[in-house]
Amino acid sequence: MINNMYTCSDWIEQMSMPPDLSLLARRAFSRSLLYWPAIDNTAFANQLRVLKALQIARLGEEDFQDSSGYGYHDRGRDKLEQAFAAAFQAKAALVRTQLVSGTHALTVALFALLRPGDTVLFLTGRPYDTLQTVIGSRGGEEGSLKEWGIRSCFLPQTEDGEPEINAVRAELHPKVVYIQRSAGYSLQRRTLTIGQIGKLIGQSRALFPEAWILVDNCYGEFTESEEPAAAGADLTVGSLIKNPGGGLAPSGGYAAGHPELIHKMAARMTAPGLCGNLGAVTAKRNLFQGLFMAPVLVGNALKSAVFAAALFSEMGYETRPCCDDPRGDIVQAIVLKNKERVIRFCQAVQSASPVEHHLRLEPDHLPGYQDPVIMAAGTFYQGASSELSADAPMREPYAVFLQGGLTLPHALWGACRAAAAVWEAQKATDGGK
């Protein structure tokens, strides 16, 4: 159910926006309320599944204790992975703070499943920038899949931004079929829903029955009432400082799927023979509690994304997805078509943050990215996109990507601050739209 405090738009007055923009914000808020009940229903379903997952693990106070050194006999770690497996509708899971990012977790998975001479087929086209350096499709980074003789093939996309499955060549014989759920920085493709993922998995099984199907689930966790494993994925991989960490995980990554593949991934992460038996896990209380909080946090992020889509469409900008579109992740893309507006947007989000709000952001080159990037993340945990954040590559058509929010009021306020900054910038540059 929607809390009454969020059905009233009086809070918009606290933003001190120009009268015309305030009117658009009120109109956008009224539009977004139409879609919030469905988000609440999804949060309820996911919260129940996560609660049952924690209960199945028979969690106790003693399971929150940190381990050290090798991490032998870490019962809390084992229960954490048991709970993640159940929450993600899989048979096994690997959950470790030693996985430094989603890209790292996906890298470990790919190197665990592939061998020299193998092929990985990317059904959703070329992946985002940081993973392209991993597979070797861009640049010549040390230790890429390409350097190890592993071939990467990319399926073209239709005009609607969906995988062109009819273009698959049966003679490819891929060892891994890779599905990227979120669109990343691409505006040519759309984020996939679980229904679309299930359809792709079914088509892939028919073409390549021996292939393993891996889903990059970053930003997509708990946005729907089912996870990729329920749609038939063999392995689902993501980051803990995105959705499933619930804003409390300080670092880490996860994988959930078939026990055989989890074992392979654990052997790659540590060493053959050691596998998942080693690895001291700290901050387990945060990881357990973050998982418990994740469905509500994701629901808040989705509500604020719907509002942001409605607000910027009222201002005349293209938004992907639109406020009434189905959503498979928490990311809201807004096409601003102007470099200065993108910078102002991110600076406004940073200034509305609880941490380092006083910093003035500028675009810069970051490891793994092709173009300069501006990133607003005044977050309690560095780079945690489960918290309110925004980022954008400095390239045409100058789109910004907004996501996250620990609380709904903060996420809504941040969107309004960004809208006010863009409103001011467009007035200054062209006297209005």
ABEGO torsion letter per residue (X at the ends): XBBAAAABAAAAAAAGBBAAAAAAAAAAAAAAAAAAAAAAAAAAAAAAAAAAAAAAAGBBAAAABBBBEAGBGBAAAAAAAAAAAAAAGBABBBBBAABABAAAAAAAAAAAABBBGBBBBBAAEBBBAAAAAAAGABEABBGBAAAAGBBBBBBBBBAAGBBBAAABBAAAGBABBBBBABAEABAABBBBBAAAAAAAAAAAAAABAABBBBBBABGABGABABBAAAAGBABBBBBAABAAAGGABABEBBBBEBAAAAAAAAAAABBBGAEAABGBBBGAAAAAAAAAAAAAAAAAAAAAAAAAAAAAAAAGBBBOBBAABBBABABBBBBAGBAAAAAAAAAAAAAABABGAABBBBBBBBBGBABBBBBBBBBABBGBAABBBBBBBBBOAGBBBBBEEABAAAAAAAAAAAAAAAAAAAAAAAGEX
